[in-house]
Amino acid sequence: MHGPFVIRKEISQRAKLLLALSSWGLLLLVWFGLTHWEALPPFSLPRPAGVVEAMVRLWTEYDLLANVFQSWWRIFQGFFWSTVVAIPLGLLMASFRWLHDFINPVAAPMRAMPITAFLPAFIALFGMDELMKVAFLWFGMFFYLLAVVVEEVNRVDNILLETAYTLGAKRRHAFWLMFRASFPSIFSSFRILYDIGWTYVILAEMVNARKGVGYMVEAARKVLDFERVYAGIIAIGIAAFLFRWFLTFLERQLFPWRRLPRSASEPLAAIGASAPVKAEAHGK
């Protein structure tokens, strides 16, 4: 079969680039058209040229880089504490069914709850300063990551554990084996975790913030400077994209075998995960 409608047909890098440029070009064309013919009120959709000028003002007058860094730092703190708690807890939940059945009835509904509904409760519990913002971000990321960790550890093949036990591995070796085998997939979820963080940090920073991209956008909205609002939205998108690209690059450097086809990468992942356990078992 030939043509663009062949299911799962790969395309060249050049075609991917052309499609990406075409999609963004179409979006900009629609934007220019809507503002040129004034199809929408000026406050709802400012002109592209005004947004570009506002972007320059954000950089020169409103300390854009410092605001982006402040938001990233808040996300990083929530992300760090999420991983510190969720990875070991998820490993234990996947290892001991009784612990999973004890914690999951609470954790599962939390993933379906809209986190925005919890913001007043976090303000009441932690006030309106930095602790509230970090705790709010931690709450938004933790339950998602916990589910990913449990799922990926459950995917570790029992053959690896049986082989390790045959070689004399202890329980701590089995934990380390499951962690090593599942961590590359868990690391892949960090990109989505950071996307979640960028989504919720905007809401957290609209409450009693002095810096951050959310504060920057909200301050522009209060004075009806919608060109600056849209410039802030674009800045948030660029910052989130750059951090996602960095995590993708880091994943490729740390786990190069994941770029191989699945059939070729699975044996390499299994060998990489089981090698330390075999070495420790033989060393006994």
Buried (B, 14 or more C-beta within 10 A) or exposed (E): EEEEEEEEEEEEEEEEEEEEEEEEEEEEEEBEEBBEEEEEEEEEBBBBEBBEBBBEBBEEEBBBEEBBBBBBBBBBBBBEBBBEBBBEBBBBBBBEEEEBEEBBEEBEEBEEEEBEEBBEEBBEEBEBEBEBBBBBBBBBBBBBBBBBBBBBBBEBEEEBBEBBBEBBBBEEBBBBBBBBBBBBBBBBBBBBBBBBBBBBBBBBBBBBBEBBBBBBBBBBBEEEBBBBBBBBBBBBEEBBEEBBEEBEEEBEEEBEBBEEEEEEBEEBBBEBBBEBBBEBBEEE
